[in-house]
């Protein structure tokens, strides 16, 4: 199969977890914390570096004693393949093992929102052009749509990634806020702070909203906070 003929799946990890393929969304619902779905999330998220046996064991089994890790992994992989075929994904091995490391297959391309967000963040922070940097920061902020794998809080690895992405998001908001403040663009600051409060409600972005409202002269609206 040529590279441009590859099947593509779109993976949403911000605000939950789902996969979109061929125009349809494949949601895993209450199964989000099952070992099968957790393995899928790991494979898709770490598709470039793969999963070592030790990392997979730690992520899937935690502190539990597992007599035969290899056998347990084979069972989970078997069930994952069965599940993905039942959901209508194109025929594939889905999971491949190379040199003792588990990888997502090469024949199904993955576009993941978290990876796209991080790439956009790096581009924005690396831009020396003021106007371009402002545009990139704005676009990056609106790519963040909530906590990474929300609903999977029992997993150590996803919790760590959740915090990392929240920090990247905060860096974006604070950087853009400084720019907008310097340029007296308080309406845009209000829009950004309102959005930030919606998708990251525990980081006190309301302070920025109050600042923007005050600068815009909407003192009556600040009383609602």
Secondary structure as GFF3:
##gff-version 3
##sequence-region A 1 225
A	DSSP	three_ten_helix	3	5	.	.	.	ID=ss1
A	DSSP	beta_strand	7	12	.	.	.	ID=ss2
A	DSSP	beta_strand	18	21	.	.	.	ID=ss3
A	DSSP	beta_strand	24	27	.	.	.	ID=ss4
A	DSSP	three_ten_helix	29	33	.	.	.	ID=ss5
A	DSSP	alpha_helix	35	45	.	.	.	ID=ss6
A	DSSP	beta_strand	51	52	.	.	.	ID=ss7
A	DSSP	alpha_helix	53	61	.	.	.	ID=ss8
A	DSSP	alpha_helix	69	86	.	.	.	ID=ss9
A	DSSP	beta_strand	95	98	.	.	.	ID=ss10
A	DSSP	beta_strand	101	104	.	.	.	ID=ss11
A	DSSP	beta_strand	108	112	.	.	.	ID=ss12
A	DSSP	alpha_helix	113	125	.	.	.	ID=ss13
A	DSSP	alpha_helix	130	141	.	.	.	ID=ss14
A	DSSP	alpha_helix	156	182	.	.	.	ID=ss15
A	DSSP	alpha_helix	186	199	.	.	.	ID=ss16
A	DSSP	alpha_helix	206	215	.	.	.	ID=ss17
A	DSSP	alpha_helix	219	222	.	.	.	ID=ss18
###
